[in-house]
């Protein structure tokens, strides 16, 4: 069975609506869901794989030790994204990238924190 692009877009849109209906609750939950989507968008843009994104959530939720984050490939990809490749408005400040003003790993986790 072949699916056209239009049909696929419609299916995706319907599934998103279902997820939103299931997740909807208070305004705080809606805001958290939106933040989760934005964080995932940034992680995908940085080149993280699906497994790496799944491994990032404990760091972002604060359930994993943030000291372990710096030794991961996820940190390297996100660092390169926020320092060199990301949109100019979202770039890491130079002093933070050099660890003069702030720690780059903390900056990344704070930027993506949900």
Rosetta blueprint (number, residue, H / E / L):
1 X L
2 X L
3 X L
4 X L
5 X H
6 X H
7 X H
8 X H
9 X H
10 X H
11 X H
12 X H
13 X H
14 X H
15 X H
16 X H
17 X H
18 X H
19 X H
20 X H
21 X H
22 X H
23 X H
24 X L
25 X L
26 X L
27 X H
28 X H
29 X H
30 X H
31 X H
32 X H
33 X H
34 X H
35 X H
36 X H
37 X H
38 X H
39 X H
40 X H
41 X H
42 X H
43 X H
44 X H
45 X H
46 X L
47 X L
48 X L
49 X L
50 X H
51 X H
52 X H
53 X H
54 X H
55 X H
56 X H
57 X H
58 X H
59 X H
60 X H
61 X H
62 X L
63 X L
64 X L
65 X L
66 X H
67 X H
68 X H
69 X H
70 X H
71 X H
72 X L
73 X H
74 X H
75 X H
76 X H
77 X H
78 X H
79 X H
80 X H
81 X H
82 X H
83 X H
84 X H
85 X H
86 X L
87 X L
88 X H
89 X H
90 X H
91 X L
92 X L
93 X L
94 X H
95 X H
96 X H
97 X H
98 X L
99 X L
100 X L
101 X L
102 X L
103 X L
104 X H
105 X H
106 X H
107 X H
108 X H
109 X H
110 X H
111 X H
112 X H
113 X L
114 X L
